[in-house]
Amino acid sequence: MDDTRYRRNAGNVYALKYHMVWCPKYRRKVLVGEIAEELRSLLYHKARAFEIKPDHVHLFVQIDPTETPQRLANQFKG
């Protein structure tokens, strides 16, 4: 089994990956300039792959099965 593709914990082998997208209200193009750079530095510590567009953000994350997608989204948005 390729360890870079799968992760293990107490008796489980998993590969849970999520593609999360969120948008500012009314998809206003506010994620530009200094705001985009600050967001990029904050997200860098949480996600390996992300993309910031002027009106939305894409996140590609892998989490433990004990985590819920809702809690993960709240951590990024908070």
C-alpha positions in Angstrom: 0.0 0.0 0.0 1.4 3.4 -1.0 1.7 5.5 2.2 1.5 8.8 0.4 -1.9 7.9 -1.0 -3.4 6.4 2.2 -3.3 7.3 5.8 -3.7 5.1 8.9 -5.1 5.5 12.4 -6.5 3.0 15.1 -7.3 0.1 12.8 -8.4 2.3 9.7 -6.9 3.0 6.4 -8.4 6.0 4.6 -8.0 8.6 1.9 -10.7 11.2 2.6 -10.2 14.2 0.3 -12.5 17.2 0.0 -12.9 20.0 -2.6 -14.4 22.9 -0.8 -15.5 26.2 -2.4 -16.8 29.3 -0.7 -17.8 32.7 -2.0 -18.2 36.2 -0.6 -21.8 37.5 -0.4 -23.2 38.1 -3.9 -19.9 36.8 -5.3 -18.4 40.3 -5.1 -14.8 40.4 -6.3 -13.2 41.4 -3.0 -10.5 38.7 -2.8 -7.8 40.8 -4.6 -4.7 42.7 -3.6 -3.7 42.8 0.1 -6.8 40.8 1.1 -5.9 37.9 -1.3 -2.3 37.9 0.0 -3.4 37.8 3.7 -5.9 35.0 2.9 -3.2 33.1 1.0 -0.8 33.3 4.0 -3.6 32.1 6.4 -4.7 29.2 4.2 -1.1 28.1 3.6 -0.9 26.8 7.1 -4.1 24.7 6.9 -4.3 23.4 3.3 -1.8 22.0 0.9 -3.7 23.0 -2.2 -5.9 26.1 -2.7 -6.7 28.6 -5.3 -8.0 32.2 -4.7 -10.1 33.8 -7.3 -11.5 37.3 -7.1 -15.0 36.1 -6.2 -14.4 32.6 -4.6 -11.9 30.3 -3.0 -11.1 26.6 -3.8 -9.6 24.4 -1.1 -8.4 20.8 -1.6 -7.9 19.1 1.8 -7.4 15.6 3.2 -8.7 15.0 6.7 -9.1 12.3 9.3 -12.4 10.4 9.3 -13.2 11.6 12.8 -13.4 15.2 11.5 -16.6 16.4 9.9 -16.7 18.6 6.7 -18.7 21.2 8.6 -16.1 21.6 11.3 -13.4 21.8 8.7 -15.2 24.5 6.8 -15.8 26.4 10.1 -12.1 26.3 10.9 -11.2 27.8 7.5 -13.9 30.5 7.6 -13.2 31.4 11.2 
